[in-house]
Amino acid sequence: MKNDFYRWQRLFLFCFGLFIAGAFAMKWMETDLFYNNEKISIFGLELFYPKEKIVEIFSGINDKVKTILGYHLSFDFIFMGGCYPGIASLCMMASAKVAGKNLKRILFILAFLQIFGWTFDVIENYYLLKWLKTPVISDEFGFYHVVVYSKWIIALMGALFAIAILVGSMFKRKNLKSAI
């Protein structure tokens, strides 16, 4: 049981490194993402901008910004390689800390679902790169948003549930040690 935790912890630490490297690179590039003297929001592209706004941005940005945005979306693949396996590792680490069979099952399912979250993130990037190259968005925009929302729900559910259990297990151990 303890061995399982440390095995998943090592994978988590490796993934965390990829996550940080990808996040740092993307954040650094975001300082150059402007359209009409306004910062382009990556979250806006993912979640909030209507398709007309995305087409306007992708049609109106200069080649330099278009290249940087393409690099940003490419670095997102490195970020994904750290994010989703990292969340799956967190779920499995939390599973090693709980005794209940049902909790273990839920954590395993949340870990397994990260494969779908990762797939949805790849699909999201495919659409953004496609629209960046040819700024025409047709009927797929509704599907795009389902994919993006699903990705966020899967990732956040897994991460928050696992973190809550891991933090809870830390306090549980501290209370036991102080009672002795």
Contacts in CASP RR format, 6 or more apart in sequence:
PFRMAT RR
TARGET T0000
AUTHOR 0000-0000-0000
METHOD contacts of the structure
MODEL  1
MKNDFYRWQRLFLFCFGLFIAGAFAMKWMETDLFYNNEKISIFGLELFYP
KEKIVEIFSGINDKVKTILGYHLSFDFIFMGGCYPGIASLCMMASAKVAG
KNLKRILFILAFLQIFGWTFDVIENYYLLKWLKTPVISDEFGFYHVVVYS
KWIIALMGALFAIAILVGSMFKRKNLKSAI
1 96 0 8 1.000
2 96 0 8 1.000
4 92 0 8 1.000
4 96 0 8 1.000
5 93 0 8 1.000
5 96 0 8 1.000
5 97 0 8 1.000
8 89 0 8 1.000
8 92 0 8 1.000
8 93 0 8 1.000
8 96 0 8 1.000
9 89 0 8 1.000
9 93 0 8 1.000
11 85 0 8 1.000
11 86 0 8 1.000
11 89 0 8 1.000
12 86 0 8 1.000
12 89 0 8 1.000
12 90 0 8 1.000
12 93 0 8 1.000
15 81 0 8 1.000
15 82 0 8 1.000
15 83 0 8 1.000
15 85 0 8 1.000
15 86 0 8 1.000
15 89 0 8 1.000
16 82 0 8 1.000
16 86 0 8 1.000
17 82 0 8 1.000
18 78 0 8 1.000
18 79 0 8 1.000
18 81 0 8 1.000
18 82 0 8 1.000
19 79 0 8 1.000
19 81 0 8 1.000
19 82 0 8 1.000
19 83 0 8 1.000
19 86 0 8 1.000
21 78 0 8 1.000
22 75 0 8 1.000
22 76 0 8 1.000
22 78 0 8 1.000
22 79 0 8 1.000
23 79 0 8 1.000
25 75 0 8 1.000
25 78 0 8 1.000
26 42 0 8 1.000
26 72 0 8 1.000
26 75 0 8 1.000
26 76 0 8 1.000
26 79 0 8 1.000
29 68 0 8 1.000
29 71 0 8 1.000
29 72 0 8 1.000
29 75 0 8 1.000
30 39 0 8 1.000
30 40 0 8 1.000
30 42 0 8 1.000
30 72 0 8 1.000
32 64 0 8 1.000
32 65 0 8 1.000
32 68 0 8 1.000
33 39 0 8 1.000
33 40 0 8 1.000
33 42 0 8 1.000
33 65 0 8 1.000
33 68 0 8 1.000
33 69 0 8 1.000
33 72 0 8 1.000
34 40 0 8 1.000
34 65 0 8 1.000
35 57 0 8 1.000
35 60 0 8 1.000
35 61 0 8 1.000
35 65 0 8 1.000
40 57 0 8 1.000
40 61 0 8 1.000
40 65 0 8 1.000
40 69 0 8 1.000
41 48 0 8 1.000
41 49 0 8 1.000
42 72 0 8 1.000
45 54 0 8 1.000
45 57 0 8 1.000
45 128 0 8 1.000
46 124 0 8 1.000
46 148 0 8 1.000
47 145 0 8 1.000
47 148 0 8 1.000
47 149 0 8 1.000
47 152 0 8 1.000
49 57 0 8 1.000
51 137 0 8 1.000
51 141 0 8 1.000
54 131 0 8 1.000
54 135 0 8 1.000
54 137 0 8 1.000
55 131 0 8 1.000
55 135 0 8 1.000
55 136 0 8 1.000
55 137 0 8 1.000
58 66 0 8 1.000
58 131 0 8 1.000
58 132 0 8 1.000
58 135 0 8 1.000
59 135 0 8 1.000
61 69 0 8 1.000
66 132 0 8 1.000
69 132 0 8 1.000
70 129 0 8 1.000
70 132 0 8 1.000
73 125 0 8 1.000
73 128 0 8 1.000
73 129 0 8 1.000
73 132 0 8 1.000
76 121 0 8 1.000
76 125 0 8 1.000
77 122 0 8 1.000
77 125 0 8 1.000
80 118 0 8 1.000
80 121 0 8 1.000
80 122 0 8 1.000
81 118 0 8 1.000
83 118 0 8 1.000
83 121 0 8 1.000
83 155 0 8 1.000
84 114 0 8 1.000
84 115 0 8 1.000
84 117 0 8 1.000
84 118 0 8 1.000
84 121 0 8 1.000
84 155 0 8 1.000
85 114 0 8 1.000
85 118 0 8 1.000
86 114 0 8 1.000
87 111 0 8 1.000
87 114 0 8 1.000
87 155 0 8 1.000
87 158 0 8 1.000
87 159 0 8 1.000
87 162 0 8 1.000
88 111 0 8 1.000
88 112 0 8 1.000
88 114 0 8 1.000
88 115 0 8 1.000
89 111 0 8 1.000
90 158 0 8 1.000
90 159 0 8 1.000
90 162 0 8 1.000
90 163 0 8 1.000
90 166 0 8 1.000
91 107 0 8 1.000
91 108 0 8 1.000
91 110 0 8 1.000
91 111 0 8 1.000
91 114 0 8 1.000
91 158 0 8 1.000
91 161 0 8 1.000
91 162 0 8 1.000
92 107 0 8 1.000
92 108 0 8 1.000
92 111 0 8 1.000
93 162 0 8 1.000
93 166 0 8 1.000
94 107 0 8 1.000
94 161 0 8 1.000
94 162 0 8 1.000
94 163 0 8 1.000
94 165 0 8 1.000
94 166 0 8 1.000
94 169 0 8 1.000
95 103 0 8 1.000
95 104 0 8 1.000
95 107 0 8 1.000
95 108 0 8 1.000
95 111 0 8 1.000
97 165 0 8 1.000
97 166 0 8 1.000
97 169 0 8 1.000
98 104 0 8 1.000
98 107 0 8 1.000
98 165 0 8 1.000
98 169 0 8 1.000
103 165 0 8 1.000
106 161 0 8 1.000
107 161 0 8 1.000
107 162 0 8 1.000
107 165 0 8 1.000
110 157 0 8 1.000
110 158 0 8 1.000
110 161 0 8 1.000
110 162 0 8 1.000
111 158 0 8 1.000
113 154 0 8 1.000
113 157 0 8 1.000
113 158 0 8 1.000
114 154 0 8 1.000
114 155 0 8 1.000
114 158 0 8 1.000
116 150 0 8 1.000
116 154 0 8 1.000
117 150 0 8 1.000
117 151 0 8 1.000
117 154 0 8 1.000
117 155 0 8 1.000
120 147 0 8 1.000
120 148 0 8 1.000
120 150 0 8 1.000
120 151 0 8 1.000
120 154 0 8 1.000
121 151 0 8 1.000
123 144 0 8 1.000
123 147 0 8 1.000
124 144 0 8 1.000
124 147 0 8 1.000
124 148 0 8 1.000
124 151 0 8 1.000
127 140 0 8 1.000
127 144 0 8 1.000
127 147 0 8 1.000
131 137 0 8 1.000
END
